[in-house]
Amino acid sequence: MSAPTRRILPPIWLFASLLASYLLHHWFPIVRLVPEPWNGAGILLIVLGGTLSISSALSFKRAGTPVLPFAQSTALVTSGWFRYTRNPMYLGMAITLTGVGLLAGSLGALLPLPVFITIIHFRFIRGEERFLEGIFGQSYVDYCARVRRWL
């Protein structure tokens, strides 16, 4: 089975979403949802999301399998964060984006979040799941039965 062809990497979608979040916050804040100092909790989410994504990518490196979503997987990683979510890197990106929106505090800054999640789900996750099932077969099906896609 050939790898999915998704040449725009998920971090590019994250950075585009972060830019949209920034622009929407400054141009169309809509309503202030999180007042100061409570918006500072966004920093914790940014750190958590970054930690989740980076440590999960390092798990791929340790297992000797590529992080790129369109590269041929060579190992099924089920340890570390992968025990709790099948997509900790994507979840980490979504948490980071949530943290940025929370830090900004406006509804406008949070609007890119559902768009980002939808793009990741339909452009990456669904194809990757079919791809991984084709490579790892029943092992991957069993893994999917034990571990949720997001949380």
N, C-alpha and C positions, 0 to 999 in steps of 0.2 A: 504494500500500500504506500502511495506517495504522500509526502508531507503536504499539509495545506499551504497554499501560497498566500501569505499575508505579509506583504513587504513593508507596510507601514507598521512599525513596531508599537506595542502597547505604551511604552514610555512617551512616544510622540503624541499619542492620543491623550495621555495624562497631561503633558505640557500644554497641549492645545486647550484642554479643559481648564487648566490652571490659569491660562491667559484669559479665557472666556470668563472665568470666575472673577478675575481681577477687573476686567473691563466692565462686566455687568455690575459689580459692586460700585465702581466709580461713576458709571454713566446711568445705570438703572438700578439703584439699590432697592427699590420697591418699598420695603419696610424693614426696619431694624428688628431683628428677631432676638438677638443675644446682646444684651447691654454689657458694657464694661463693669466690673472686671471679669465677668463670667465668660466672656469670649476668649479669655486666656486659656481656657480648657482646650481650645483648638491646637495649641502647641503640643499638648500631650498626645492628641490624635495624630498630629504630623509625625512626631517621634515614633509612636507606635506603628503607624503605617509604613514609615521608612524602614524601621527595624524588621517588620514582618516581610516586606518585599526583599530587602537585601539578604537577610539570613536565609530565606527560602531559595534565592538564587544561588547562594553559597552551597546549599544542600545539593542542588543540581550539579554544581562544579565538583563537589566531593564524590558524587555518584558517577561522575564521568559522562554525564548526559548534557546536551546543549540546552541553554536557556531560551534560545530563539524559538518562537512558536512555529516557525516553518522549517526547522531543521529536524533531521531524523532522530527520534528519541532512542536511546540505547539502554535506559534503565527506568524502571518504574519506582519513583521515589515516594515512599509511604511513611517516612519517619519525620521527626521534627514537627513543624507546623502542619505538614501534610497528613498527620494523624487526625487533625481537627477540621480541616478544610481542603478540598481538592485543588483550590486555586489561591493559595496564600499570597502569591505575588500580586495577583489582580485585586484581591481583597485589601492588601496593603495599600495599593494605589488608590482604591476607593476610600479607604480610611484617611489617607493623606489629603485627598480632595475634600472630604468632609471636614477635616481639621482646618483647612484653609478657609472654607466657607464659614465655619464657626468662628474662627479668628476675626474674619471680616465682620461677621455679625449680621449681615443682611440677607434677605431672601434672594436677591439677585445673585449673590456670590454662591449660593447653593444650587441654583438652577442647572448648571452643567453636570452635576452629579448623576441624576437619572439618565441623562444622555450618555455620559461616559459608561455607566454600567450596561446600558442597552447595547452600545457599540461593542464593548468587550464580550458580552454574552453572545451576540449573534455573529460577530466577525472572527472571534477567536475560540471561545470556550466550546461552543457546539461542534465546530469542526475538529478541535483538538480531541474532544471526547471520542468522536468516531475514529479518528486517526489512532489514538492510543488503544482503543478496543481492538482495532485491526492488528496492532503490533503485539499487544500483551494478552489478548483474548480473555479467557475466564478470570485470570488474575486481576485484570482491570475491572471487569464486571463485578467481581467480589469486593474490590476496593470501593467502587461506586456505591455498592449496597451498604457499606459500613460508614462511609464518610460523605458528608454533605458537600454540595457544590460550592456554596459560599460559607455558610455558618451552620 
